[in-house]
Amino acid sequence: MKLKVPKSDQSKRLKLYRRYKKLSQDALGVIVKKKQVTIGRYERGELFIPEYVIKSLHDELGMSYTWFYEGTGPMDNEKVSSVSPAVDSATLETKILQLELRVKKLETFVQKLEKSNVNH
């Protein structure tokens, strides 16, 4: 029997923060070194979010611990003033993943158009 972890405020905040940063689940997974499916399970409250993932969000993206745990204050830690090389790398990987997904969607769309034009 699979036990379901109750959806917590942290699960909701993880999703909110990911969207605030305009990241896909894949892209966030690259940053915190987790698979997309795991990020989805965190966001749906199916898994507890490990402390090292929260720390990674703080260290790599500047997420505020206070906001994440208590829901108060700004989402981003205002003390983070410079961008670390890890963030730059993660940002580039995120952009690459987003572009690859767009290309796949466009390719599928073009194939559908070509098929519909052949049939008409």
Secondary structure as the mmCIF struct_conf table of DSSP 4:
data_model
#
loop_
_struct_conf.conf_type_id
_struct_conf.id
_struct_conf.beg_label_comp_id
_struct_conf.beg_label_asym_id
_struct_conf.beg_label_seq_id
_struct_conf.end_label_comp_id
_struct_conf.end_label_asym_id
_struct_conf.end_label_seq_id
HELX_LH_PP_P HELX_LH_PP_P1 LYS A 2 SER A 8
HELX_RH_AL_P HELX_RH_AL_P1 ASP A 9 TYR A 20
TURN_TY1_P TURN_TY1_P1 LYS A 21 LYS A 22
HELX_RH_AL_P HELX_RH_AL_P2 GLN A 25 VAL A 32
TURN_TY1_P TURN_TY1_P2 LYS A 33 LYS A 33
HELX_RH_AL_P HELX_RH_AL_P3 GLN A 36 GLU A 43
TURN_TY1_P TURN_TY1_P3 ARG A 44 GLY A 45
BEND BEND1 GLU A 46 LEU A 47
HELX_LH_PP_P HELX_LH_PP_P2 PHE A 48 PRO A 50
HELX_RH_AL_P HELX_RH_AL_P4 GLU A 51 SER A 56
HELX_RH_PI_P HELX_RH_PI_P1 LEU A 57 LEU A 61
STRN STRN1 MET A 63 MET A 63
HELX_RH_AL_P HELX_RH_AL_P5 TYR A 65 GLU A 70
BEND BEND2 GLY A 73 GLY A 73
BEND BEND3 MET A 75 MET A 75
STRN STRN2 ASP A 76 ASP A 76
TURN_TY1_P TURN_TY1_P4 GLU A 78 LYS A 79
BEND BEND4 SER A 82 SER A 82
HELX_RH_AL_P HELX_RH_AL_P6 PRO A 85 ASN A 119
#
